[in-house]
Amino acid sequence: MDKNSMTLKTPMILCHESTWPAFSVFNPNDWSGKSKPIIHSCAANYGLLIYGVTKIENIFSRANSLCQPRVDDLVAQWKASKWDVSSCIYLVDIPEAHLSIHAFLSTVKTFLDVFVQLIRSEGVVHDEIHGFHKKGDDVGAKLLRMLSNNAQKPKKHVAMLIHDLICEHKKVWMDDVVNSRDSFIHPERGLTKVMFGLDLYEADGELRLGRILKPSFNNEDFDAYAHKTLSMVEAFSMKCIEYLKNA
C-alpha cells in the first residue's frame, strides 16, 4: 500500500452558504470522542434542512408561473369542449415541489436519528442508540423507554430532563413530521403525491383562475410549516445540548 494513502489527512470542507449557520449550533470544536463525528453529521443534516426550507420557499413563491402553463392547457381544453367546472377538482403536478417536501421531511427524520445518538455518546444511557425509532405507532418510544429505565445513575436527572423535553416536542412537531415522512416512504394507498390546487370558476363564458392552493399541512402552507419546523428543530437541539453539556 502506498505510504501516502495511509497518511491521515484533515478534511477541508468548502461549505455551501446554507451550511455555515449549522455550525453555530453544532460546532465540532465543542465536542470530543464519539460525540464529535455525530455533531459533524448533525451540522450536515441541519444545513440540508436550511437549504430545504429555502428551496421550498422559492418554489412556493413561483407557484403562479409554475402552474400557468397547465392552466393555459386546461383553458384551451375547456373552450374546445366545456364541462361543469364545479364537477372536478384541479391539481397541478409540480415534481420539484414533491421532491423538495419529501426531502425536507426525510432529512428531519435523519437528523433526529443522528442527533439522539449524542445521548449515548455523552454517557447518559447504557445502551446503544441507533435512531429515533417508533415502538408500534409511538414516535421515539424506544428512546423514551431507554431514558426512563436505562440511564446511568449519575445522569438520571439529565435523562429525565431530556425525556420530558422530547415528550414536549413530540406534541408540538415531532410526531407530525415523522408520521408525515413515513406516509411518503410507506404509503398505504399507493403513491402519495404533492400537488398544487387550482380554484377555478366560470364567469362571462370564460374559465377563470381564482387562486392557487399550495400544498399544506394542518391547514398551514407547507413553506410556512417547514420554516416553523426548522425553528423547532433548532430550539430542541439547543436545549438538549444545554442539558448534555451541563450533565
N, C-alpha and C positions, 0 to 999 in steps of 0.2 A: 504494500500500500504506500502511495506517495506520502512522504513526511508532511508536506504542506496540507494534505487533505485531513490529517489528524490534528492540525492546529485548531484550537478553539477560537473562533472568530466572534467579534462583537457585532451583533446585527445593527445596521444603521437604517432606521425606518424613516422614509420620506413621507410624512403624513399628509393625507388629504385634509383640506381645511375643516371638514366636519369632524375629523377625529381629534383635533387639538383640544377642544373643550372637554373631551372624555378624560384626558389625563389630569385635569384639575380635580376630578372626583376620584379617579383611580390612578394614583401616582405610584408606579412600581418602586420608586426610591423610598417609599414609606413602609415597604414590606420586605420580608426576608423569608428564607427557607421555601417550603412548599407553597406558601401563600403568594410569593412573587409572580410565578407564571400564571396563577389564577387571576391575579389583578391585571396582568397583561391582557389576558383573554377577555376580562370584563371591560377593559378600556376599548378593545377592538369591537366588541359587540355593542357597547354603548355608542361608539362612534357610528356604527351602522344604523342604530336607531335614530340618531340625529340626522343622518343623511336620508333615512327613510321618511322622516317627517317632512323634510324639505322637499323631497320628491313628490310625496302625496299632495302637499300644499300647492306645488307647481302644477300638477295635473288638474287638481280641482279648480284652480284659477283659470285654466284654459278649457273649462267644460263647454262653453259656448262654441268655441272654434272646433273642438274635437267632435262635438255632436252634430254640427251644422251640415256636413256632407250627408249624413244619414237622414237628417230632417229634409233636406232637399230631395233625396231619393223618394222619401215617403210622400212628400207633397206631389211629386210627379206621378206616382202611382195612384194617388187619391184623385187627382184631376182626370186621369185616364179612366178610372172606374171607382166612383165614390161609394163609400160604405158608412154605416153609422159609427161615427168617431167614438162614441161612448161605449161601444161594444168590445173594445180591445184595450189592453194596456200596452204601452210603447216603451221598449227597453233598448238602449244603445250599448252595444258590446265594445268596451274600451280595454283591450288586453293589458295595456300599460297600467291601468288603474288596478285591475285584478291582481297582477303580479306584484305591484308595489304594496298593496294592502296585505296580500298573502305573506310577502317577505317581512313586513313590519311585525305582524303577529307571530310569525315563526321566530324572528330574532328576539322578541321579548321573551318567549319561552326558552330559547337557547341561553339568553342572558341569565335568566333565573336559574337554569340548570347549572351554569358555571358559578354564579355568584355564591350560591348556598354552599358550595364546596369549601368556602372560607371558614365555615362553622367547624368543619373537621380539621382543616389545616391549622387553625388557631387553637385547637385543643379543647373546644367546648364540649364535644361529644366523643364517645369512644369509637363508634362505628364509622366506616367509610360512607361518604355521601356521594352518590353518583348523579343526582339531579333533583329537581323539584317535582317529584313524581306523585301521581294520584294513588289513593287506595280506594278501589271502587270508583265512585264518581267524585270523591272528595279531593280537591286540588291541594297538593302539598301535604297530604295527610301522613305520608310515611315520615317526612322530616319532622312534622309536629309531634308525632309519637316518639321519635328519637329524642327530641329536645325535652320531652316530658319524662322519659323513662331511662335514657342512657347518657345523661350529661355527666361530665367529670365533676366529682364532688366539689372541688374548689371553684367551679364555674357554673354551678347550678343556678345561681341568681342571674347570671348573664343569659343562660339558656332560656330561662323563663321570660326575661325581657324580650329576647328575640322571638320566642314562641308567641307572645302577646302581640308583638309588632307585626308578625306575619298574619295572625288572625285578623288584626285591624285592617291590613291592606288587602287581605283576601276579600273582605266585604266590599271594599271600595273599587278595586280594579283587577286584582289577580285572578279571581275565579272567572270573571267575564272574559279576560283576554286569553287565558289558557283554554277555556272551553270553545271560544271562537276559533282559535288556532286549530284545535282538534277537529272542529267541524269542517275546516278546509282540508286537513290531512286525511281524515276518515269520514267523508260524507256518508250520511245514512241513506240518502235517496239520490244517488248519482252525484255528478259534479256540482259543487257549489260555485256559482258564477256571480261575480260582482258586475253590476251594470248601472248605467245612468238611466233615469226615467224621464220621459217627455210628457209634460202636461199640455195636451193638445185639445183644441176646440174648434168648432166651425163658426165662422162669422162672415156674413155677407157673401155666402157661397165659396168662401176660401177656408183652407185648413191653416190654422194659426198655432204658433207655439206660445203657450203662456209662460212656462218656466221650466228649467231643467232641475230634476230632483236628483241630488247627489247621493251616492251610497252613504248610508247612515248606520249608526249603532246606538241602540237605546234612544232613538229619536234625536240623535246628535250627528251632524255631518261628520264623516269619518276623518276629515282633515283636522277638525277641532278635537275629536276624540283622541286621535294619535298624539297631538300636541299635549293634551292633558295627561295622557298615559305616560309620555316621556317625563313630564314633571313629577309624576307619582313614582316612577322608577328611580329617579334621582333622589327624591325625598326618602324613599325606603332605604336605598343604598347608603346614603349618608348617615342615617340614624343607626342602621345596623353596623356600619363601620365604627361609629362612635362607641357602640356597646362593645364591639370586639376589641377596640384599642384600649378601652378602659377596664378590660377584664383582668 
